């Protein structure tokens, strides 16, 4: 039996509640940036976390290497500056 209260409703084409609101995204962008998993905010966040993890010696060499390789892989689609690429290459080779 399909109970309306327990089964998630799939939005149909007449339902605007699931649509992307560009104006809202720009107005709230600063608040949402730390939570974004993809895009430049996500890449920048990963780079910052990697640098902090290395600096404070909280991340194991294996984790540093894995994240650095992941970022280098992403650099094919997202622009990283020369210092960021060099930093990741150094860690990936370690």
Gaussian input, Z-matrix of N, CA and C with variables (Angstrom, degrees):
# hf/3-21g

backbone

0 1
 N
 C     1     B1
 C     2     B2     1     A1
 N     3     B3     2     A2     1     D1
 C     4     B4     3     A3     2     D2
 C     5     B5     4     A4     3     D3
 N     6     B6     5     A5     4     D4
 C     7     B7     6     A6     5     D5
 C     8     B8     7     A7     6     D6
 N     9     B9     8     A8     7     D7
 C    10    B10     9     A9     8     D8
 C    11    B11    10    A10     9     D9
 N    12    B12    11    A11    10    D10
 C    13    B13    12    A12    11    D11
 C    14    B14    13    A13    12    D12
 N    15    B15    14    A14    13    D13
 C    16    B16    15    A15    14    D14
 C    17    B17    16    A16    15    D15
 N    18    B18    17    A17    16    D16
 C    19    B19    18    A18    17    D17
 C    20    B20    19    A19    18    D18
 N    21    B21    20    A20    19    D19
 C    22    B22    21    A21    20    D20
 C    23    B23    22    A22    21    D21
 N    24    B24    23    A23    22    D22
 C    25    B25    24    A24    23    D23
 C    26    B26    25    A25    24    D24
 N    27    B27    26    A26    25    D25
 C    28    B28    27    A27    26    D26
 C    29    B29    28    A28    27    D27
 N    30    B30    29    A29    28    D28
 C    31    B31    30    A30    29    D29
 C    32    B32    31    A31    30    D30
 N    33    B33    32    A32    31    D31
 C    34    B34    33    A33    32    D32
 C    35    B35    34    A34    33    D33
 N    36    B36    35    A35    34    D34
 C    37    B37    36    A36    35    D35
 C    38    B38    37    A37    36    D36
 N    39    B39    38    A38    37    D37
 C    40    B40    39    A39    38    D38
 C    41    B41    40    A40    39    D39
 N    42    B42    41    A41    40    D40
 C    43    B43    42    A42    41    D41
 C    44    B44    43    A43    42    D42
 N    45    B45    44    A44    43    D43
 C    46    B46    45    A45    44    D44
 C    47    B47    46    A46    45    D45
 N    48    B48    47    A47    46    D46
 C    49    B49    48    A48    47    D47
 C    50    B50    49    A49    48    D48
 N    51    B51    50    A50    49    D49
 C    52    B52    51    A51    50    D50
 C    53    B53    52    A52    51    D51
 N    54    B54    53    A53    52    D52
 C    55    B55    54    A54    53    D53
 C    56    B56    55    A55    54    D54
 N    57    B57    56    A56    55    D55
 C    58    B58    57    A57    56    D56
 C    59    B59    58    A58    57    D57
 N    60    B60    59    A59    58    D58
 C    61    B61    60    A60    59    D59
 C    62    B62    61    A61    60    D60
 N    63    B63    62    A62    61    D61
 C    64    B64    63    A63    62    D62
 C    65    B65    64    A64    63    D63
 N    66    B66    65    A65    64    D64
 C    67    B67    66    A66    65    D65
 C    68    B68    67    A67    66    D66
 N    69    B69    68    A68    67    D67
 C    70    B70    69    A69    68    D68
 C    71    B71    70    A70    69    D69
 N    72    B72    71    A71    70    D70
 C    73    B73    72    A72    71    D71
 C    74    B74    73    A73    72    D72
 N    75    B75    74    A74    73    D73
 C    76    B76    75    A75    74    D74
 C    77    B77    76    A76    75    D75
 N    78    B78    77    A77    76    D76
 C    79    B79    78    A78    77    D77
 C    80    B80    79    A79    78    D78
 N    81    B81    80    A80    79    D79
 C    82    B82    81    A81    80    D80
 C    83    B83    82    A82    81    D81
 N    84    B84    83    A83    82    D82
 C    85    B85    84    A84    83    D83
 C    86    B86    85    A85    84    D84
 N    87    B87    86    A86    85    D85
 C    88    B88    87    A87    86    D86
 C    89    B89    88    A88    87    D87
 N    90    B90    89    A89    88    D88
 C    91    B91    90    A90    89    D89
 C    92    B92    91    A91    90    D90
 N    93    B93    92    A92    91    D91
 C    94    B94    93    A93    92    D92
 C    95    B95    94    A94    93    D93
 N    96    B96    95    A95    94    D94
 C    97    B97    96    A96    95    D95
 C    98    B98    97    A97    96    D96
 N    99    B99    98    A98    97    D97
 C   100   B100    99    A99    98    D98
 C   101   B101   100   A100    99    D99
 N   102   B102   101   A101   100   D100
 C   103   B103   102   A102   101   D101
 C   104   B104   103   A103   102   D102
 N   105   B105   104   A104   103   D103
 C   106   B106   105   A105   104   D104
 C   107   B107   106   A106   105   D105
 N   108   B108   107   A107   106   D106
 C   109   B109   108   A108   107   D107
 C   110   B110   109   A109   108   D108
 N   111   B111   110   A110   109   D109
 C   112   B112   111   A111   110   D110
 C   113   B113   112   A112   111   D111
 N   114   B114   113   A113   112   D112
 C   115   B115   114   A114   113   D113
 C   116   B116   115   A115   114   D114
 N   117   B117   116   A116   115   D115
 C   118   B118   117   A117   116   D116
 C   119   B119   118   A118   117   D117
 N   120   B120   119   A119   118   D118
 C   121   B121   120   A120   119   D119
 C   122   B122   121   A121   120   D120
 N   123   B123   122   A122   121   D121
 C   124   B124   123   A123   122   D122
 C   125   B125   124   A124   123   D123
 N   126   B126   125   A125   124   D124
 C   127   B127   126   A126   125   D125
 C   128   B128   127   A127   126   D126
 N   129   B129   128   A128   127   D127
 C   130   B130   129   A129   128   D128
 C   131   B131   130   A130   129   D129
 N   132   B132   131   A131   130   D130
 C   133   B133   132   A132   131   D131
 C   134   B134   133   A133   132   D132
 N   135   B135   134   A134   133   D133
 C   136   B136   135   A135   134   D134
 C   137   B137   136   A136   135   D135
 N   138   B138   137   A137   136   D136
 C   139   B139   138   A138   137   D137
 C   140   B140   139   A139   138   D138
 N   141   B141   140   A140   139   D139
 C   142   B142   141   A141   140   D140
 C   143   B143   142   A142   141   D141
 N   144   B144   143   A143   142   D142
 C   145   B145   144   A144   143   D143
 C   146   B146   145   A145   144   D144
 N   147   B147   146   A146   145   D145
 C   148   B148   147   A147   146   D146
 C   149   B149   148   A148   147   D147
 N   150   B150   149   A149   148   D148
 C   151   B151   150   A150   149   D149
 C   152   B152   151   A151   150   D150
 N   153   B153   152   A152   151   D151
 C   154   B154   153   A153   152   D152
 C   155   B155   154   A154   153   D153
 N   156   B156   155   A155   154   D154
 C   157   B157   156   A156   155   D155
 C   158   B158   157   A157   156   D156
 N   159   B159   158   A158   157   D157
 C   160   B160   159   A159   158   D158
 C   161   B161   160   A160   159   D159
 N   162   B162   161   A161   160   D160
 C   163   B163   162   A162   161   D161
 C   164   B164   163   A163   162   D162
 N   165   B165   164   A164   163   D163
 C   166   B166   165   A165   164   D164
 C   167   B167   166   A166   165   D165
 N   168   B168   167   A167   166   D166
 C   169   B169   168   A168   167   D167
 C   170   B170   169   A169   168   D168
 N   171   B171   170   A170   169   D169
 C   172   B172   171   A171   170   D170
 C   173   B173   172   A172   171   D171
 N   174   B174   173   A173   172   D172
 C   175   B175   174   A174   173   D173
 C   176   B176   175   A175   174   D174
 N   177   B177   176   A176   175   D175
 C   178   B178   177   A177   176   D176
 C   179   B179   178   A178   177   D177
 N   180   B180   179   A179   178   D178
 C   181   B181   180   A180   179   D179
 C   182   B182   181   A181   180   D180
 N   183   B183   182   A182   181   D181
 C   184   B184   183   A183   182   D182
 C   185   B185   184   A184   183   D183
 N   186   B186   185   A185   184   D184
 C   187   B187   186   A186   185   D185
 C   188   B188   187   A187   186   D186
 N   189   B189   188   A188   187   D187
 C   190   B190   189   A189   188   D188
 C   191   B191   190   A190   189   D189
 N   192   B192   191   A191   190   D190
 C   193   B193   192   A192   191   D191
 C   194   B194   193   A193   192   D192
 N   195   B195   194   A194   193   D193
 C   196   B196   195   A195   194   D194
 C   197   B197   196   A196   195   D195
 N   198   B198   197   A197   196   D196
 C   199   B199   198   A198   197   D197
 C   200   B200   199   A199   198   D198
 N   201   B201   200   A200   199   D199
 C   202   B202   201   A201   200   D200
 C   203   B203   202   A202   201   D201
 N   204   B204   203   A203   202   D202
 C   205   B205   204   A204   203   D203
 C   206   B206   205   A205   204   D204
 N   207   B207   206   A206   205   D205
 C   208   B208   207   A207   206   D206
 C   209   B209   208   A208   207   D207
 N   210   B210   209   A209   208   D208
 C   211   B211   210   A210   209   D209
 C   212   B212   211   A211   210   D210
 N   213   B213   212   A212   211   D211
 C   214   B214   213   A213   212   D212
 C   215   B215   214   A214   213   D213
 N   216   B216   215   A215   214   D214
 C   217   B217   216   A216   215   D215
 C   218   B218   217   A217   216   D216
 N   219   B219   218   A218   217   D217
 C   220   B220   219   A219   218   D218
 C   221   B221   220   A220   219   D219
 N   222   B222   221   A221   220   D220
 C   223   B223   222   A222   221   D221
 C   224   B224   223   A223   222   D222
 N   225   B225   224   A224   223   D223
 C   226   B226   225   A225   224   D224
 C   227   B227   226   A226   225   D225
 N   228   B228   227   A227   226   D226
 C   229   B229   228   A228   227   D227
 C   230   B230   229   A229   228   D228
 N   231   B231   230   A230   229   D229
 C   232   B232   231   A231   230   D230
 C   233   B233   232   A232   231   D231
 N   234   B234   233   A233   232   D232
 C   235   B235   234   A234   233   D233
 C   236   B236   235   A235   234   D234
 N   237   B237   236   A236   235   D235
 C   238   B238   237   A237   236   D236
 C   239   B239   238   A238   237   D237
 N   240   B240   239   A239   238   D238
 C   241   B241   240   A240   239   D239
 C   242   B242   241   A241   240   D240
 N   243   B243   242   A242   241   D241
 C   244   B244   243   A243   242   D242
 C   245   B245   244   A244   243   D243
 N   246   B246   245   A245   244   D244
 C   247   B247   246   A246   245   D245
 C   248   B248   247   A247   246   D246
 N   249   B249   248   A248   247   D247
 C   250   B250   249   A249   248   D248
 C   251   B251   250   A250   249   D249
 N   252   B252   251   A251   250   D250
 C   253   B253   252   A252   251   D251
 C   254   B254   253   A253   252   D252
 N   255   B255   254   A254   253   D253
 C   256   B256   255   A255   254   D254
 C   257   B257   256   A256   255   D255
 N   258   B258   257   A257   256   D256
 C   259   B259   258   A258   257   D257
 C   260   B260   259   A259   258   D258
 N   261   B261   260   A260   259   D259
 C   262   B262   261   A261   260   D260
 C   263   B263   262   A262   261   D261
 N   264   B264   263   A263   262   D262
 C   265   B265   264   A264   263   D263
 C   266   B266   265   A265   264   D264
 N   267   B267   266   A266   265   D265
 C   268   B268   267   A267   266   D266
 C   269   B269   268   A268   267   D267
 N   270   B270   269   A269   268   D268
 C   271   B271   270   A270   269   D269
 C   272   B272   271   A271   270   D270
 N   273   B273   272   A272   271   D271
 C   274   B274   273   A273   272   D272
 C   275   B275   274   A274   273   D273
 N   276   B276   275   A275   274   D274
 C   277   B277   276   A276   275   D275
 C   278   B278   277   A277   276   D276
 N   279   B279   278   A278   277   D277
 C   280   B280   279   A279   278   D278
 C   281   B281   280   A280   279   D279

   B1=1.4425
   B2=1.5304
   B3=1.2931
   B4=1.4525
   B5=1.5227
   B6=1.3173
   B7=1.4539
   B8=1.5216
   B9=1.3066
   B10=1.4647
   B11=1.5235
   B12=1.3130
   B13=1.4591
   B14=1.5234
   B15=1.3160
   B16=1.4574
   B17=1.5146
   B18=1.3098
   B19=1.4521
   B20=1.5210
   B21=1.3481
   B22=1.4618
   B23=1.5250
   B24=1.3067
   B25=1.4543
   B26=1.5171
   B27=1.3015
   B28=1.4581
   B29=1.5245
   B30=1.3455
   B31=1.4659
   B32=1.5228
   B33=1.3172
   B34=1.4566
   B35=1.5285
   B36=1.3114
   B37=1.4670
   B38=1.5219
   B39=1.3335
   B40=1.4625
   B41=1.5259
   B42=1.3162
   B43=1.4616
   B44=1.5234
   B45=1.3365
   B46=1.4634
   B47=1.5194
   B48=1.3176
   B49=1.4630
   B50=1.5190
   B51=1.3173
   B52=1.4587
   B53=1.5199
   B54=1.3046
   B55=1.4639
   B56=1.5200
   B57=1.3040
   B58=1.4577
   B59=1.5201
   B60=1.3044
   B61=1.4625
   B62=1.5224
   B63=1.3300
   B64=1.4598
   B65=1.5220
   B66=1.3279
   B67=1.4609
   B68=1.5169
   B69=1.3141
   B70=1.4609
   B71=1.5252
   B72=1.3353
   B73=1.4599
   B74=1.5214
   B75=1.3455
   B76=1.4545
   B77=1.5194
   B78=1.3023
   B79=1.4600
   B80=1.5183
   B81=1.3233
   B82=1.4637
   B83=1.5219
   B84=1.3203
   B85=1.4526
   B86=1.5152
   B87=1.3111
   B88=1.4636
   B89=1.5214
   B90=1.3172
   B91=1.4575
   B92=1.5201
   B93=1.3234
   B94=1.4522
   B95=1.5216
   B96=1.3129
   B97=1.4594
   B98=1.5220
   B99=1.3366
   B100=1.4578
   B101=1.5243
   B102=1.3343
   B103=1.4503
   B104=1.5191
   B105=1.3349
   B106=1.4491
   B107=1.5184
   B108=1.3417
   B109=1.4547
   B110=1.5123
   B111=1.3281
   B112=1.4493
   B113=1.5184
   B114=1.3149
   B115=1.4556
   B116=1.5119
   B117=1.3086
   B118=1.4605
   B119=1.5167
   B120=1.3065
   B121=1.4650
   B122=1.5184
   B123=1.3232
   B124=1.4603
   B125=1.5175
   B126=1.3291
   B127=1.4646
   B128=1.5233
   B129=1.3125
   B130=1.4608
   B131=1.5209
   B132=1.3130
   B133=1.4622
   B134=1.5167
   B135=1.3300
   B136=1.4673
   B137=1.5228
   B138=1.3244
   B139=1.4675
   B140=1.5273
   B141=1.3201
   B142=1.4633
   B143=1.5237
   B144=1.3222
   B145=1.4699
   B146=1.5206
   B147=1.3256
   B148=1.4607
   B149=1.5244
   B150=1.3188
   B151=1.4670
   B152=1.5233
   B153=1.3208
   B154=1.4686
   B155=1.5223
   B156=1.3264
   B157=1.4634
   B158=1.5160
   B159=1.3375
   B160=1.4652
   B161=1.5222
   B162=1.3307
   B163=1.4637
   B164=1.5274
   B165=1.3159
   B166=1.4656
   B167=1.5291
   B168=1.3255
   B169=1.4677
   B170=1.5289
   B171=1.3451
   B172=1.4627
   B173=1.5185
   B174=1.3215
   B175=1.4592
   B176=1.5227
   B177=1.3062
   B178=1.4624
   B179=1.5306
   B180=1.3400
   B181=1.4717
   B182=1.5309
   B183=1.3344
   B184=1.4706
   B185=1.5252
   B186=1.3258
   B187=1.4653
   B188=1.5261
   B189=1.3272
   B190=1.4631
   B191=1.5281
   B192=1.3214
   B193=1.4617
   B194=1.5350
   B195=1.3348
   B196=1.4565
   B197=1.5333
   B198=1.3285
   B199=1.4680
   B200=1.5287
   B201=1.3230
   B202=1.4694
   B203=1.5267
   B204=1.3178
   B205=1.4707
   B206=1.5260
   B207=1.3146
   B208=1.4623
   B209=1.5315
   B210=1.3276
   B211=1.4648
   B212=1.5286
   B213=1.3252
   B214=1.4650
   B215=1.5266
   B216=1.3175
   B217=1.4597
   B218=1.5308
   B219=1.3247
   B220=1.4662
   B221=1.5262
   B222=1.3343
   B223=1.4696
   B224=1.5276
   B225=1.3306
   B226=1.4661
   B227=1.5264
   B228=1.3289
   B229=1.4654
   B230=1.5238
   B231=1.3314
   B232=1.4622
   B233=1.5194
   B234=1.3255
   B235=1.4494
   B236=1.5244
   B237=1.3264
   B238=1.4663
   B239=1.5210
   B240=1.3331
   B241=1.4664
   B242=1.5295
   B243=1.3150
   B244=1.4599
   B245=1.5176
   B246=1.3300
   B247=1.4674
   B248=1.5233
   B249=1.3300
   B250=1.4638
   B251=1.5252
   B252=1.3269
   B253=1.4642
   B254=1.5237
   B255=1.3340
   B256=1.4684
   B257=1.5256
   B258=1.3237
   B259=1.4650
   B260=1.5268
   B261=1.3249
   B262=1.4648
   B263=1.5272
   B264=1.3238
   B265=1.4754
   B266=1.5241
   B267=1.3273
   B268=1.4657
   B269=1.5278
   B270=1.3287
   B271=1.4624
   B272=1.5243
   B273=1.3269
   B274=1.4619
   B275=1.5228
   B276=1.3263
   B277=1.4621
   B278=1.5226
   B279=1.3154
   B280=1.4761
   B281=1.5171
   A1=108.78
   A2=117.98
   A3=123.37
   A4=109.65
   A5=116.37
   A6=121.50
   A7=109.19
   A8=117.75
   A9=122.83
   A10=112.52
   A11=118.38
   A12=122.08
   A13=113.32
   A14=118.68
   A15=120.35
   A16=113.75
   A17=118.29
   A18=121.34
   A19=109.72
   A20=117.80
   A21=119.22
   A22=110.61
   A23=115.90
   A24=121.83
   A25=109.34
   A26=116.67
   A27=121.69
   A28=108.47
   A29=118.37
   A30=119.33
   A31=111.21
   A32=116.35
   A33=120.21
   A34=108.82
   A35=116.10
   A36=119.81
   A37=113.28
   A38=117.85
   A39=119.95
   A40=112.49
   A41=116.83
   A42=121.75
   A43=109.21
   A44=117.66
   A45=121.88
   A46=113.44
   A47=119.28
   A48=121.23
   A49=113.01
   A50=118.62
   A51=121.68
   A52=112.97
   A53=118.16
   A54=122.14
   A55=111.82
   A56=114.75
   A57=123.36
   A58=109.53
   A59=116.89
   A60=122.21
   A61=107.95
   A62=116.35
   A63=121.61
   A64=112.39
   A65=117.84
   A66=121.04
   A67=111.33
   A68=116.96
   A69=120.36
   A70=110.50
   A71=117.10
   A72=120.42
   A73=110.84
   A74=117.46
   A75=119.58
   A76=111.76
   A77=117.59
   A78=119.42
   A79=111.81
   A80=117.61
   A81=120.93
   A82=112.21
   A83=118.21
   A84=121.65
   A85=114.60
   A86=118.25
   A87=120.82
   A88=111.01
   A89=116.70
   A90=119.90
   A91=111.88
   A92=117.51
   A93=121.64
   A94=113.37
   A95=118.53
   A96=121.88
   A97=114.25
   A98=121.38
   A99=119.39
   A100=113.54
   A101=118.13
   A102=121.07
   A103=113.14
   A104=118.78
   A105=120.69
   A106=110.43
   A107=118.30
   A108=120.08
   A109=113.57
   A110=118.75
   A111=121.86
   A112=110.35
   A113=116.10
   A114=120.92
   A115=111.13
   A116=116.79
   A117=119.72
   A118=112.78
   A119=118.35
   A120=119.11
   A121=110.33
   A122=116.51
   A123=121.11
   A124=111.90
   A125=116.80
   A126=121.81
   A127=109.86
   A128=116.31
   A129=120.69
   A130=110.39
   A131=116.62
   A132=120.85
   A133=112.10
   A134=117.02
   A135=120.46
   A136=111.12
   A137=116.64
   A138=119.81
   A139=111.14
   A140=116.40
   A141=120.27
   A142=111.13
   A143=116.84
   A144=119.64
   A145=111.37
   A146=116.31
   A147=120.13
   A148=110.16
   A149=117.25
   A150=120.84
   A151=111.32
   A152=117.01
   A153=120.89
   A154=110.83
   A155=116.69
   A156=120.68
   A157=112.55
   A158=115.96
   A159=120.91
   A160=110.03
   A161=115.95
   A162=122.07
   A163=112.05
   A164=115.94
   A165=120.81
   A166=112.58
   A167=116.01
   A168=122.78
   A169=112.31
   A170=116.32
   A171=120.70
   A172=111.88
   A173=117.49
   A174=121.33
   A175=110.04
   A176=115.94
   A177=120.94
   A178=109.10
   A179=116.57
   A180=119.27
   A181=112.36
   A182=117.08
   A183=119.87
   A184=111.57
   A185=116.40
   A186=120.38
   A187=110.29
   A188=117.23
   A189=121.14
   A190=110.32
   A191=115.99
   A192=121.98
   A193=111.07
   A194=116.01
   A195=121.10
   A196=111.25
   A197=116.89
   A198=120.89
   A199=110.29
   A200=117.42
   A201=120.63
   A202=110.68
   A203=117.38
   A204=120.58
   A205=111.09
   A206=115.76
   A207=120.50
   A208=110.38
   A209=116.64
   A210=120.45
   A211=111.46
   A212=117.02
   A213=119.52
   A214=110.66
   A215=116.22
   A216=120.12
   A217=110.56
   A218=116.51
   A219=120.68
   A220=112.24
   A221=116.90
   A222=119.85
   A223=112.11
   A224=117.48
   A225=119.94
   A226=110.75
   A227=115.68
   A228=120.74
   A229=113.23
   A230=117.33
   A231=122.15
   A232=108.58
   A233=116.06
   A234=120.76
   A235=110.52
   A236=115.83
   A237=123.01
   A238=106.43
   A239=116.61
   A240=117.83
   A241=109.81
   A242=116.20
   A243=121.59
   A244=113.80
   A245=117.17
   A246=120.72
   A247=111.33
   A248=116.47
   A249=120.34
   A250=111.06
   A251=116.29
   A252=120.53
   A253=110.15
   A254=117.52
   A255=121.31
   A256=111.18
   A257=117.01
   A258=122.20
   A259=110.30
   A260=116.18
   A261=120.41
   A262=111.34
   A263=117.00
   A264=120.00
   A265=111.32
   A266=116.33
   A267=120.62
   A268=110.28
   A269=116.80
   A270=120.30
   A271=111.86
   A272=117.22
   A273=121.02
   A274=111.43
   A275=116.57
   A276=121.12
   A277=112.86
   A278=117.25
   A279=120.99
   A280=111.87
   D1=135.66
   D2=-176.70
   D3=-95.05
   D4=103.55
   D5=-178.79
   D6=-90.78
   D7=122.01
   D8=-177.56
   D9=-59.83
   D10=-29.64
   D11=-177.25
   D12=-78.83
   D13=-19.99
   D14=-176.83
   D15=-111.19
   D16=-16.87
   D17=-178.33
   D18=-100.31
   D19=125.10
   D20=179.17
   D21=-62.22
   D22=140.25
   D23=179.86
   D24=-88.90
   D25=131.40
   D26=176.98
   D27=-85.26
   D28=129.23
   D29=-178.14
   D30=-66.50
   D31=142.23
   D32=174.42
   D33=-103.51
   D34=178.85
   D35=-174.56
   D36=-65.80
   D37=-19.05
   D38=179.73
   D39=-87.81
   D40=-6.44
   D41=-177.20
   D42=-94.57
   D43=113.22
   D44=-178.87
   D45=-89.61
   D46=-0.38
   D47=-174.14
   D48=-68.00
   D49=-22.29
   D50=-177.75
   D51=-97.20
   D52=-0.74
   D53=-175.68
   D54=-77.77
   D55=148.79
   D56=178.71
   D57=-73.77
   D58=129.60
   D59=177.84
   D60=-108.95
   D61=104.14
   D62=-176.05
   D63=-59.57
   D64=-41.30
   D65=-179.81
   D66=-64.28
   D67=-40.90
   D68=178.92
   D69=-66.30
   D70=-38.76
   D71=-179.35
   D72=-62.81
   D73=-40.43
   D74=-179.98
   D75=-72.59
   D76=-38.27
   D77=-178.04
   D78=-71.33
   D79=-29.75
   D80=-178.67
   D81=-105.02
   D82=6.52
   D83=-173.85
   D84=-54.46
   D85=-41.85
   D86=-177.90
   D87=-65.67
   D88=-35.35
   D89=179.94
   D90=-72.11
   D91=-32.13
   D92=-174.91
   D93=-90.23
   D94=-18.34
   D95=-172.89
   D96=-51.72
   D97=-43.71
   D98=-178.65
   D99=-65.29
   D100=-19.43
   D101=-176.67
   D102=-97.17
   D103=-5.75
   D104=-176.80
   D105=-73.41
   D106=126.00
   D107=179.91
   D108=-83.01
   D109=-22.11
   D110=-175.81
   D111=-129.76
   D112=167.11
   D113=179.64
   D114=90.62
   D115=-178.67
   D116=-175.63
   D117=-62.93
   D118=-34.92
   D119=177.85
   D120=-62.29
   D121=-39.21
   D122=177.87
   D123=-66.34
   D124=-41.91
   D125=179.43
   D126=-65.30
   D127=-46.88
   D128=179.19
   D129=-60.49
   D130=-42.45
   D131=178.32
   D132=-62.16
   D133=-42.14
   D134=177.71
   D135=-64.20
   D136=-42.65
   D137=177.98
   D138=-61.22
   D139=-43.50
   D140=179.31
   D141=-64.59
   D142=-43.08
   D143=178.96
   D144=-65.45
   D145=-39.78
   D146=177.75
   D147=-61.86
   D148=-48.19
   D149=-179.96
   D150=-61.00
   D151=-42.46
   D152=178.84
   D153=-66.34
   D154=-42.01
   D155=179.01
   D156=-61.88
   D157=-37.82
   D158=177.98
   D159=-71.52
   D160=-47.85
   D161=-177.39
   D162=-59.32
   D163=-44.47
   D164=-176.68
   D165=-92.11
   D166=4.58
   D167=178.87
   D168=54.16
   D169=37.71
   D170=178.64
   D171=-91.58
   D172=-22.33
   D173=-177.82
   D174=-102.08
   D175=136.62
   D176=177.10
   D177=-67.23
   D178=157.35
   D179=177.06
   D180=-57.05
   D181=-35.25
   D182=178.36
   D183=-63.64
   D184=-43.37
   D185=179.42
   D186=-67.00
   D187=-41.59
   D188=177.76
   D189=-58.68
   D190=-46.47
   D191=-179.29
   D192=-62.18
   D193=-45.15
   D194=-178.72
   D195=-61.66
   D196=-47.63
   D197=-178.65
   D198=-67.67
   D199=-39.90
   D200=178.57
   D201=-62.28
   D202=-43.07
   D203=178.22
   D204=-65.21
   D205=-38.91
   D206=177.75
   D207=-61.67
   D208=-45.24
   D209=179.36
   D210=-65.42
   D211=-38.33
   D212=176.98
   D213=-63.95
   D214=-37.76
   D215=176.47
   D216=-64.03
   D217=-42.27
   D218=178.59
   D219=-67.25
   D220=-24.16
   D221=-177.66
   D222=-65.56
   D223=-11.85
   D224=174.23
   D225=-70.24
   D226=-29.68
   D227=-178.24
   D228=-105.54
   D229=-25.05
   D230=-177.56
   D231=-121.75
   D232=140.44
   D233=-177.96
   D234=-75.71
   D235=128.73
   D236=170.90
   D237=-120.56
   D238=144.61
   D239=179.08
   D240=-76.83
   D241=170.56
   D242=-175.50
   D243=-59.41
   D244=-39.03
   D245=179.03
   D246=-65.61
   D247=-39.90
   D248=179.79
   D249=-66.20
   D250=-42.44
   D251=178.51
   D252=-64.71
   D253=-44.33
   D254=179.58
   D255=-61.90
   D256=-42.01
   D257=178.32
   D258=-60.50
   D259=-46.91
   D260=-179.55
   D261=-66.50
   D262=-40.44
   D263=178.73
   D264=-62.81
   D265=-40.31
   D266=179.23
   D267=-61.46
   D268=-45.24
   D269=-179.58
   D270=-71.04
   D271=-37.26
   D272=-178.99
   D273=-66.08
   D274=-30.49
   D275=-178.67
   D276=-84.08
   D277=-15.36
   D278=-176.00
   D279=-70.13

